[in-house]
Amino acid sequence: MADIKDHEFTKFQSFIFDQAGITLSDAKKALVSGRLAKRLAYHKLDSYSDYLKLLQGGSNPGEMQIAVDLLTTNETYFFREPKHFDLLRKIAREAAQENRGLRVWSAASSTGEEPYSIAMVLADAQASLPWTVLGTDVSSRVLRHARIGHYQQERGSNIPAEFLKKYCLRGTGTEAGTLLLQRELRERVQFSQVNLNRPLPALGQFDIIFLRNVLIYFSNETKRQVVQRLLGHLRSGGYLLIGHSETLNDITTAVRAVAPSIYMKP
């Protein structure tokens, strides 16, 4: 298998930017080469340029989605950045006192750990209220995994003990070492493929939007466009949560910071 050449890597940088708004740094050259090598072998192609021609030919939209899936980064785990879930719990309990169920959007849900973490908090704090969790991602591959809700047991190491007992089933026999999210919880979480770098479908209004560890992959202009799109679906008084390594400085003035990585829409 030929190595990816500099000019080929540059073209794939443009490809994933055009498709998903993601800016791949030059340091990602080995990642691109490694993730796409099997697709070259599958199609019996001699070069990355040949694979790009296949993608751009328009005759194989399924392969286009496979390439996007492979080139999007999907690192996640349950209850990542606990302060956000402390805030979610507080808001959920306050809304429960008003007999109001929350609508929460995990806008880069990856394999489902984030939206299921949100769902556990809401199920605990809002009981039988009509709360809703939507998980979206650009990758169809990770969404298939998310809908199943089945994980290696070590992935659940950050799940609070009471939630593990209440909402997770431990695998036995051939499924030993895994955990499965409770059916009732899985059924309360909706998953949908959404590209944040395109006009958004009619999703309605949300009380809280999680957009964490996503903006770091976008250019400043793409960040502005994505945040503007999402804020159109955030109700007044709602919260936008981003990653602790991210900021909305110079990106938008439509929300105000209430704590690091936590913003509120007036």
Beta strands, then each sheet from edge to edge (+ up, - down):
strand 1: 103-106
strand 2: 132-137
strand 3: 150-152
strand 4: 168-170
strand 5: 178-181
strand 6: 189-193
strand 7: 206-211
strand 8: 234-242
strand 9: 256-259
strand 10: 262-264
sheet 1: 6+ 2+ 1+ 7+ 8+ 10- 9+
sheet 2: 3+ 5- 4+
end
